[in-house]
């Protein structure tokens, strides 16, 4: 009276099962494609540009470090660079800490 009877359902056709599983995976594949173009690809491009900038550093370039320190490159090494922040004051920073190369004459 208050509880309805339960009936067994018929088994789905074998050919439709493969199609339904592929359609179920479609949103997951689409999300991965969107994630690649929105997040992964731009990050890889930015890392490639930063690597090229760091490799192109030369003596006399004016740079900004990740800590916000401005200076002129005085020494170049494989891992570290010498940065002249004032007359006679030189600090060493990692090459990877260089954020931006400024135009010549920016630092007075």
N, CA, C and O atoms as a MOPAC input file, in Angstrom:
PM7 MOZYME 1SCF
protein

 N      0.80800 1    -1.18000 1     0.00000 1
 C      0.00000 1     0.00000 1     0.00000 1
 C      0.86400 1     1.26100 1     0.00000 1
 O      0.74800 1     2.08200 1    -0.91000 1
 N      1.72500 1     1.42900 1     1.00300 1
 C      2.59300 1     2.60200 1     1.03000 1
 C      3.92000 1     2.34300 1     0.32500 1
 O      4.57800 1     3.28600 1    -0.11400 1
 N      4.31100 1     1.10900 1     0.21200 1
 C      5.58100 1     0.75800 1    -0.41400 1
 C      5.27600 1     0.14300 1    -1.77100 1
 O      4.47800 1    -0.78600 1    -1.89400 1
 N      5.94600 1     0.69900 1    -2.80000 1
 C      5.69800 1     0.16000 1    -4.13500 1
 C      6.59000 1    -1.05400 1    -4.37300 1
 O      7.62100 1    -1.21000 1    -3.71900 1
 N      6.20600 1    -1.88400 1    -5.27900 1
 C      6.96200 1    -3.08900 1    -5.59300 1
 C      8.17800 1    -2.72600 1    -6.42800 1
 O      8.11800 1    -1.82300 1    -7.26200 1
 N      9.29200 1    -3.43800 1    -6.20300 1
 C     10.52000 1    -3.22600 1    -6.97900 1
 C     10.56900 1    -4.24400 1    -8.09800 1
 O     10.29400 1    -5.42500 1    -7.88300 1
 N     10.91400 1    -3.79500 1    -9.27900 1
 C     11.01300 1    -4.67700 1   -10.43100 1
 C     12.43800 1    -4.63000 1   -10.96800 1
 O     13.08300 1    -3.58300 1   -10.90700 1
 N     12.92600 1    -5.71600 1   -11.48000 1
 C     14.26500 1    -5.77400 1   -12.06200 1
 C     14.27000 1    -5.05400 1   -13.39800 1
 O     13.29500 1    -5.11200 1   -14.14700 1
 N     15.38900 1    -4.36500 1   -13.70200 1
 C     15.50100 1    -3.66600 1   -14.98200 1
 C     16.14500 1    -4.58000 1   -16.01000 1
 O     16.90300 1    -5.48900 1   -15.67100 1
 N     15.83400 1    -4.32800 1   -17.24900 1
 C     16.41900 1    -5.11700 1   -18.33200 1
 C     17.86700 1    -4.68400 1   -18.53600 1
 O     18.18900 1    -3.50800 1   -18.36300 1
 N     18.73900 1    -5.61300 1   -18.89800 1
 C     20.15300 1    -5.32000 1   -19.13300 1
 C     20.28900 1    -4.46800 1   -20.39000 1
 O     19.57600 1    -4.70400 1   -21.36500 1
 N     21.20700 1    -3.46100 1   -20.39300 1
 C     21.38600 1    -2.62000 1   -21.58400 1
 C     22.06500 1    -3.40400 1   -22.70100 1
 O     22.72800 1    -4.41100 1   -22.45500 1
 N     21.89400 1    -2.93700 1   -23.90800 1
 C     22.49000 1    -3.60200 1   -25.07200 1
 C     24.00800 1    -3.46500 1   -25.00400 1
 O     24.51400 1    -2.47300 1   -24.47900 1
 N     24.73900 1    -4.44600 1   -25.52700 1
 C     26.19900 1    -4.47100 1   -25.43600 1
 C     26.83500 1    -3.34000 1   -26.22800 1
 O     27.82800 1    -2.78600 1   -25.75800 1
 N     26.33600 1    -2.96100 1   -27.38600 1
 C     26.90500 1    -1.91400 1   -28.22100 1
 C     26.75100 1    -0.53000 1   -27.59100 1
 O     27.62500 1     0.31600 1   -27.78300 1
 N     25.71900 1    -0.27900 1   -26.87700 1
 C     25.46800 1     1.01600 1   -26.25200 1
 C     26.35000 1     1.26000 1   -25.04600 1
 O     26.54700 1     2.41200 1   -24.66000 1
 N     26.88600 1     0.22100 1   -24.44200 1
 C     27.72200 1     0.34900 1   -23.25100 1
 C     29.03500 1     1.06400 1   -23.57100 1
 O     29.47500 1     1.91800 1   -22.80200 1
 N     29.65700 1     0.72700 1   -24.68700 1
 C     30.91900 1     1.34800 1   -25.08500 1
 C     30.70100 1     2.82400 1   -25.39700 1
 O     31.50100 1     3.67600 1   -25.01200 1
 N     29.63600 1     3.10800 1   -26.08300 1
 C     29.34800 1     4.49100 1   -26.45300 1
 C     29.06100 1     5.33400 1   -25.21500 1
 O     29.50400 1     6.48000 1   -25.14200 1
 N     28.34500 1     4.80300 1   -24.25900 1
 C     28.02300 1     5.56900 1   -23.05700 1
 C     29.26400 1     5.80500 1   -22.19900 1
 O     29.37600 1     6.84700 1   -21.55200 1
 N     30.20700 1     4.84000 1   -22.18400 1
 C     31.42600 1     5.05200 1   -21.40200 1
 C     32.31600 1     6.11500 1   -22.05200 1
 O     32.95900 1     6.89500 1   -21.34900 1
 N     32.36000 1     6.15200 1   -23.38900 1
 C     33.13100 1     7.19400 1   -24.08100 1
 C     32.51300 1     8.56700 1   -23.85200 1
 O     33.22600 1     9.55200 1   -23.66200 1
 N     31.20000 1     8.62600 1   -23.87000 1
 C     30.52400 1     9.90200 1   -23.63000 1
 C     30.71800 1    10.34600 1   -22.17600 1
 O     30.72100 1    11.54300 1   -21.88900 1
 N     30.87600 1     9.40000 1   -21.27400 1
 C     31.11900 1     9.73700 1   -19.87400 1
 C     32.51200 1    10.30300 1   -19.64900 1
 O     32.72300 1    11.09900 1   -18.73300 1
 N     33.46400 1     9.89300 1   -20.48400 1
 C     34.83900 1    10.39900 1   -20.35200 1
 C     35.05000 1    11.71700 1   -21.08100 1
 O     36.05200 1    12.39200 1   -20.84200 1
 N     34.14700 1    12.09600 1   -21.95000 1
 C     34.28100 1    13.31100 1   -22.73500 1
 C     34.46000 1    14.56700 1   -21.87400 1
 O     35.34800 1    15.36200 1   -22.18200 1
 N     33.68100 1    14.79400 1   -20.82700 1
 C     33.89900 1    15.98800 1   -20.00900 1
 C     35.28600 1    16.01900 1   -19.35500 1
 O     35.88500 1    17.08800 1   -19.23500 1
 N     35.79100 1    14.87900 1   -18.94100 1
 C     37.11400 1    14.81700 1   -18.32900 1
 C     38.19300 1    15.19600 1   -19.33900 1
 O     39.11600 1    15.94300 1   -19.01100 1
 N     38.08500 1    14.69400 1   -20.54500 1
 C     39.05400 1    15.02100 1   -21.60200 1
 C     38.97000 1    16.50000 1   -21.94700 1
 O     40.00100 1    17.15200 1   -22.11300 1
 N     37.77400 1    17.03600 1   -22.05600 1
 C     37.61000 1    18.45800 1   -22.35300 1
 C     38.18400 1    19.34300 1   -21.24900 1
 O     38.78000 1    20.38100 1   -21.53500 1
 N     38.01100 1    18.94300 1   -20.00100 1
 C     38.57200 1    19.71600 1   -18.88500 1
 C     40.09000 1    19.71500 1   -18.94400 1
 O     40.71100 1    20.74200 1   -18.66700 1
 N     40.71000 1    18.58400 1   -19.30000 1
 C     42.16400 1    18.52700 1   -19.41000 1
 C     42.66600 1    19.42100 1   -20.53700 1
 O     43.68200 1    20.09900 1   -20.38100 1
 N     41.97100 1    19.43100 1   -21.66300 1
 C     42.37200 1    20.27600 1   -22.78700 1
 C     42.29100 1    21.74600 1   -22.40600 1
 O     43.20200 1    22.51600 1   -22.71000 1
 N     41.21500 1    22.14100 1   -21.74800 1
 C     41.06600 1    23.53000 1   -21.30600 1
 C     42.15300 1    23.87400 1   -20.29000 1
 O     42.73700 1    24.95500 1   -20.36600 1
 N     42.43500 1    22.99100 1   -19.35300 1
 C     43.47400 1    23.21100 1   -18.35300 1
 C     44.83000 1    23.40000 1   -19.01600 1
 O     45.60700 1    24.25700 1   -18.59500 1
 N     45.12400 1    22.62000 1   -20.03400 1
 C     46.39900 1    22.74300 1   -20.74600 1
 C     46.53400 1    24.12400 1   -21.38100 1
 O     47.56300 1    24.78000 1   -21.21700 1
 N     45.51200 1    24.57000 1   -22.10100 1
 C     45.61000 1    25.84600 1   -22.80700 1
 C     45.49300 1    27.05500 1   -21.88500 1
 O     46.00500 1    28.12300 1   -22.22000 1
 N     44.84100 1    26.92100 1   -20.74600 1
 C     44.65800 1    28.05300 1   -19.85200 1
 C     45.79000 1    28.17000 1   -18.83200 1
 O     46.16400 1    29.28700 1   -18.47400 1
 N     46.34700 1    27.05900 1   -18.35400 1
 C     47.33200 1    27.12600 1   -17.28300 1
 C     48.71400 1    26.60800 1   -17.66900 1
 O     49.70700 1    27.30400 1   -17.45400 1
 N     48.80100 1    25.43600 1   -18.21800 1
 C     50.10100 1    24.78700 1   -18.41600 1
 C     50.89000 1    25.45000 1   -19.53900 1
 O     52.06800 1    25.75800 1   -19.35700 1
 N     50.28200 1    25.67200 1   -20.67400 1
 C     50.99800 1    26.24000 1   -21.82700 1
 C     51.53100 1    27.63900 1   -21.55100 1
 O     52.69500 1    27.89400 1   -21.85900 1
 N     50.74100 1    28.57400 1   -20.98200 1
 C     51.29600 1    29.90200 1   -20.69100 1
 C     52.43500 1    29.86100 1   -19.66200 1
 O     53.38000 1    30.64600 1   -19.75000 1
 N     52.34400 1    28.95800 1   -18.70100 1
 C     53.40000 1    28.84600 1   -17.70100 1
 C     54.69700 1    28.34400 1   -18.34100 1
 O     55.77800 1    28.82600 1   -18.00200 1
 N     54.60000 1    27.39400 1   -19.25100 1
 C     55.78600 1    26.89500 1   -19.94600 1
 C     56.40000 1    27.98900 1   -20.82300 1
 O     57.62200 1    28.10200 1   -20.91200 1
 N     55.56200 1    28.78400 1   -21.46400 1
 C     56.04700 1    29.86900 1   -22.31300 1
 C     56.77300 1    30.92200 1   -21.48800 1
 O     57.82500 1    31.41600 1   -21.89400 1
 N     56.21800 1    31.26500 1   -20.33900 1
 C     56.84300 1    32.26500 1   -19.47100 1
 C     58.17700 1    31.75700 1   -18.92800 1
 O     59.13300 1    32.52600 1   -18.83500 1
 N     58.25600 1    30.48300 1   -18.57100 1
 C     59.50600 1    29.90000 1   -18.07600 1
 C     60.57200 1    29.90000 1   -19.16500 1
 O     61.74700 1    30.14100 1   -18.88500 1
 N     60.17500 1    29.63300 1   -20.39100 1
 C     61.11200 1    29.63600 1   -21.51100 1
 C     61.64600 1    31.05000 1   -21.75900 1
 O     62.84000 1    31.21700 1   -22.01000 1
 N     60.79400 1    32.05700 1   -21.69400 1
 C     61.21700 1    33.44600 1   -21.87300 1
 C     62.16800 1    33.87700 1   -20.75800 1
 O     63.15200 1    34.56700 1   -21.02500 1
 N     61.88900 1    33.47900 1   -19.50600 1
 C     62.74800 1    33.83500 1   -18.38000 1
 C     64.12300 1    33.19700 1   -18.53300 1
 O     65.13700 1    33.83900 1   -18.26000 1
 N     64.16400 1    31.95100 1   -18.96300 1
 C     65.43900 1    31.26300 1   -19.15600 1
 C     66.27400 1    31.95700 1   -20.22700 1
 O     67.48300 1    32.12000 1   -20.06400 1
 N     65.63400 1    32.36700 1   -21.32200 1
 C     66.34500 1    33.07200 1   -22.39300 1
 C     66.86900 1    34.41200 1   -21.90300 1
 O     67.97700 1    34.80900 1   -22.26600 1
 N     66.08900 1    35.12100 1   -21.08100 1
 C     66.51500 1    36.41600 1   -20.54900 1
 C     67.72200 1    36.24700 1   -19.63800 1
 O     68.67400 1    37.02400 1   -19.72100 1
 N     67.69400 1    35.24300 1   -18.77300 1
 C     68.78800 1    35.01300 1   -17.82500 1
 C     70.06200 1    34.60500 1   -18.56400 1
 O     71.15700 1    35.02100 1   -18.18400 1
 N     69.92800 1    33.80100 1   -19.61100 1
 C     71.09700 1    33.38300 1   -20.37300 1
 C     71.70000 1    34.52700 1   -21.17900 1
 O     72.89000 1    34.49700 1   -21.49300 1
 N     70.89700 1    35.53800 1   -21.52200 1
 C     71.37100 1    36.65300 1   -22.33200 1
 C     71.95900 1    37.78700 1   -21.49400 1
 O     72.34000 1    38.81700 1   -22.05000 1
 N     72.04100 1    37.62600 1   -20.18600 1
 C     72.59800 1    38.68100 1   -19.34200 1
 C     74.04400 1    38.96400 1   -19.72900 1
 O     74.80400 1    38.05200 1   -20.05100 1
 N     74.41000 1    40.24300 1   -19.69400 1
 C     75.77500 1    40.64200 1   -20.02300 1
 C     76.24300 1    41.65700 1   -18.98500 1
 O     75.44200 1    42.24800 1   -18.26000 1
 N     77.54500 1    41.84200 1   -18.93300 1
 C     78.13400 1    42.81100 1   -18.01900 1
 C     77.61800 1    44.20200 1   -18.37900 1
 O     77.59100 1    44.58000 1   -19.55000 1
 N     77.21200 1    44.95400 1   -17.36600 1
 C     76.70800 1    46.30400 1   -17.58500 1
 C     75.19700 1    46.39400 1   -17.68600 1
 O     74.65300 1    47.49800 1   -17.68300 1
 N     74.49900 1    45.25900 1   -17.77700 1
 C     73.03600 1    45.28400 1   -17.81700 1
 C     72.49100 1    45.75000 1   -16.47600 1
 O     73.02800 1    45.40200 1   -15.42400 1
 N     71.43200 1    46.53000 1   -16.51800 1
 C     70.75500 1    46.97700 1   -15.30200 1
 C     69.55000 1    46.06900 1   -15.08500 1
 O     68.72700 1    45.88400 1   -15.98200 1
 N     69.45700 1    45.50100 1   -13.87300 1
 C     68.43700 1    44.48400 1   -13.61100 1
 C     67.67600 1    44.77800 1   -12.32700 1
 O     68.07200 1    45.61700 1   -11.51900 1
 N     66.57700 1    44.06400 1   -12.16900 1
 C     65.79300 1    44.04800 1   -10.93900 1
 C     65.78200 1    42.60500 1   -10.45500 1
 O     65.49300 1    41.68800 1   -11.22400 1
 N     66.09800 1    42.40700 1    -9.17300 1
 C     66.09500 1    41.04600 1    -8.62300 1
 C     64.71800 1    40.71500 1    -8.05600 1
 O     63.84300 1    41.57600 1    -7.96600 1
 N     64.54500 1    39.46000 1    -7.67900 1
 C     63.26000 1    39.01200 1    -7.12800 1
 C     62.95000 1    39.71000 1    -5.80400 1
 O     61.78300 1    39.85400 1    -5.43700 1
 N     63.98100 1    40.14100 1    -5.09100 1
 C     63.77700 1    40.85200 1    -3.83200 1
 C     63.52800 1    42.33100 1    -4.01500 1
 O     63.29900 1    43.04700 1    -3.04000 1
 N     63.56800 1    42.80600 1    -5.26400 1
 C     63.31500 1    44.21000 1    -5.54300 1
 C     64.57800 1    45.05100 1    -5.58500 1
 O     64.49900 1    46.27500 1    -5.69500 1
 N     65.74100 1    44.42000 1    -5.49900 1
 C     66.99800 1    45.14800 1    -5.51700 1
 C     67.36200 1    45.49900 1    -6.95700 1
 O     67.31200 1    44.65200 1    -7.84900 1
 N     67.73300 1    46.78000 1    -7.16900 1
 C     68.15400 1    47.24600 1    -8.48500 1
 C     69.66200 1    47.35700 1    -8.50700 1
 O     70.27400 1    47.74100 1    -7.51000 1
 N     70.26600 1    47.02500 1    -9.63200 1
 C     71.70200 1    47.15600 1    -9.73200 1
 C     72.19800 1    46.87200 1   -11.13000 1
 O     71.43600 1    46.53700 1   -12.03700 1
 N     73.51900 1    47.02100 1   -11.27300 1
 C     74.18200 1    46.81200 1   -12.55000 1
 C     75.03000 1    45.54900 1   -12.44800 1
 O     75.74800 1    45.36600 1   -11.46500 1
 N     74.95600 1    44.68700 1   -13.44100 1
 C     75.71400 1    43.43800 1   -13.45100 1
 C     77.19700 1    43.76900 1   -13.61500 1
 O     77.59700 1    44.43900 1   -14.56700 1
 N     78.01800 1    43.27700 1   -12.65000 1
 C     79.45300 1    43.53500 1   -12.72100 1
 C     80.25900 1    42.26700 1   -12.96500 1
 O     81.33600 1    42.33000 1   -13.55800 1
 N     79.76300 1    41.12800 1   -12.52400 1
 C     80.43100 1    39.84500 1   -12.73900 1
 C     79.39600 1    38.81700 1   -13.15400 1
 O     78.25200 1    38.84400 1   -12.70000 1
 N     79.81900 1    37.90400 1   -14.02900 1
 C     78.93000 1    36.83500 1   -14.47200 1
 C     79.54900 1    35.49000 1   -14.15000 1
 O     80.72400 1    35.25600 1   -14.43400 1
 N     78.76200 1    34.61000 1   -13.55900 1
 C     79.17500 1    33.24400 1   -13.29300 1
 C     78.12200 1    32.28900 1   -13.82100 1
 O     77.11700 1    32.70800 1   -14.39600 1
 N     78.36200 1    30.99900 1   -13.61900 1
 C     77.38700 1    30.02100 1   -14.09300 1
 C     76.09900 1    30.07400 1   -13.28400 1
 O     75.00300 1    30.00300 1   -13.84100 1
 N     76.23900 1    30.19900 1   -11.96000 1
 C     75.06800 1    30.17700 1   -11.08300 1
 C     74.78900 1    31.55300 1   -10.47700 1
 O     73.63300 1    31.94900 1   -10.32700 1
 N     75.85800 1    32.28000 1   -10.12800 1
 C     75.71800 1    33.56500 1    -9.45700 1
 C     76.18400 1    34.70100 1   -10.35600 1
 O     76.99800 1    34.50600 1   -11.25900 1
 N     75.64500 1    35.90500 1   -10.08900 1
 C     76.12300 1    37.10500 1   -10.76400 1
 C     76.46900 1    38.13100 1    -9.69700 1
 O     75.86300 1    38.15300 1    -8.62600 1
 N     77.44100 1    38.97300 1    -9.99200 1
 C     77.77800 1    40.08000 1    -9.11400 1
 C     76.93700 1    41.27000 1    -9.49800 1
 O     76.86900 1    41.63400 1   -10.67200 1
 N     76.29400 1    41.88000 1    -8.52100 1
 C     75.38700 1    42.99400 1    -8.77000 1
 C     75.89500 1    44.20600 1    -8.01400 1
 O     75.96600 1    44.18500 1    -6.78500 1
 N     76.24600 1    45.25200 1    -8.72500 1
 C     76.70600 1    46.49000 1    -8.09600 1
 C     75.47900 1    47.34200 1    -7.79400 1
 O     74.81700 1    47.84500 1    -8.70300 1
 N     75.18500 1    47.49900 1    -6.49500 1
 C     73.99000 1    48.23300 1    -6.08800 1
 C     74.29100 1    49.68900 1    -5.78800 1
 O     73.38600 1    50.52300 1    -5.80700 1
 N     75.55300 1    50.01000 1    -5.51100 1
 C     76.00400 1    51.38800 1    -5.29600 1
 C     77.48800 1    51.41100 1    -5.65300 1
 O     78.08400 1    50.36600 1    -5.91500 1
 N     78.08100 1    52.60200 1    -5.66200 1
 C     79.50200 1    52.70800 1    -5.97700 1
 C     80.31900 1    51.96000 1    -4.92800 1
 O     80.30700 1    52.31800 1    -3.75100 1
 N     81.03000 1    50.91600 1    -5.36300 1
 C     81.87200 1    50.13500 1    -4.46300 1
 C     81.13200 1    49.08600 1    -3.65400 1
 O     81.76200 1    48.37000 1    -2.87500 1
 N     79.82100 1    48.96500 1    -3.80800 1
 C     79.03500 1    47.97000 1    -3.06200 1
 C     78.53900 1    46.92100 1    -4.04700 1
 O     77.76500 1    47.21200 1    -4.95800 1
 N     79.00800 1    45.68600 1    -3.83800 1
 C     78.64000 1    44.60200 1    -4.74900 1
 C     78.08400 1    43.43700 1    -3.94200 1
 O     78.64400 1    43.05500 1    -2.91500 1
 N     76.98800 1    42.88400 1    -4.41300 1
 C     76.38900 1    41.69900 1    -3.79300 1
 C     76.30600 1    40.60600 1    -4.83800 1
 O     76.30200 1    40.87300 1    -6.04000 1
 N     76.24000 1    39.37300 1    -4.36800 1
 C     76.06100 1    38.24000 1    -5.26900 1
 C     74.63400 1    37.73500 1    -5.14500 1
 O     74.11100 1    37.57800 1    -4.04200 1
 N     74.01100 1    37.48400 1    -6.28800 1
 C     72.66500 1    36.90500 1    -6.30800 1
 C     72.66400 1    35.75900 1    -7.31300 1
 O     73.54600 1    35.66200 1    -8.16600 1
 N     71.68100 1    34.91200 1    -7.20000 1
 C     71.53700 1    33.82100 1    -8.15800 1
 C     71.00600 1    34.37400 1    -9.47600 1
 O     70.23500 1    35.33300 1    -9.50700 1
 N     71.43900 1    33.74600 1   -10.55300 1
 C     70.95700 1    34.16500 1   -11.87300 1
 C     69.43100 1    34.04500 1   -11.96300 1
 O     68.77300 1    34.88800 1   -12.57300 1
 N     68.88100 1    33.00700 1   -11.36100 1
 C     67.44000 1    32.77600 1   -11.45600 1
 C     66.62700 1    33.82700 1   -10.69600 1
 O     65.41100 1    33.90800 1   -10.86900 1
 N     67.28900 1    34.63300 1    -9.85400 1
 C     66.58200 1    35.66800 1    -9.09200 1
 C     66.36900 1    36.93000 1    -9.90900 1
 O     65.71200 1    37.86000 1    -9.44100 1
 N     66.90600 1    36.98400 1   -11.11700 1
 C     66.70900 1    38.15400 1   -11.97100 1
 C     65.28500 1    38.11800 1   -12.51700 1
 O     64.86400 1    37.13800 1   -13.13000 1
 N     64.55600 1    39.20100 1   -12.28200 1
 C     63.16500 1    39.26500 1   -12.70200 1
 C     63.01200 1    40.05700 1   -13.99100 1
 O     62.20500 1    39.70600 1   -14.85200 1
 N     63.79700 1    41.13800 1   -14.12200 1
 C     63.60400 1    42.02400 1   -15.26200 1
 C     64.92500 1    42.68300 1   -15.61900 1
 O     65.71500 1    43.01600 1   -14.73600 1
 N     65.16600 1    42.87400 1   -16.90400 1
 C     66.30200 1    43.65500 1   -17.39100 1
 C     65.76700 1    45.02000 1   -17.77100 1
 O     64.86000 1    45.14700 1   -18.59400 1
 N     66.35200 1    46.04500 1   -17.15100 1
 C     65.89000 1    47.41300 1   -17.38700 1
 C     66.63300 1    48.02100 1   -18.57500 1
 O     67.72100 1    47.56400 1   -18.92300 1
 N     66.05100 1    49.05500 1   -19.20200 1
 C     66.76000 1    49.76300 1   -20.26700 1
 C     67.99200 1    50.49000 1   -19.69500 1
 O     68.01000 1    50.87500 1   -18.52600 1
 N     69.00100 1    50.66700 1   -20.52800 1
 C     70.22700 1    51.34600 1   -20.10100 1
 C     69.89200 1    52.76400 1   -19.60900 1
 O     69.08600 1    53.47400 1   -20.21000 1
 N     70.53700 1    53.15200 1   -18.49700 1
 C     70.34100 1    54.48500 1   -17.93300 1
 C     69.13800 1    54.59900 1   -17.00300 1
 O     68.78500 1    55.70500 1   -16.59500 1
 N     68.51000 1    53.49300 1   -16.66200 1
 C     67.34600 1    53.53900 1   -15.76400 1
 C     67.75500 1    53.82600 1   -14.32800 1
 O     67.03100 1    54.49100 1   -13.58600 1
 N     68.92700 1    53.31600 1   -13.94000 1
 C     69.39200 1    53.50100 1   -12.56600 1
 C     70.34800 1    54.68300 1   -12.54400 1
 O     71.33300 1    54.70900 1   -13.28100 1
 N     70.05700 1    55.64300 1   -11.70900 1
 C     70.90900 1    56.84500 1   -11.57900 1
 C     71.52200 1    56.87000 1   -10.20300 1
 O     72.27200 1    57.79000 1    -9.87800 1

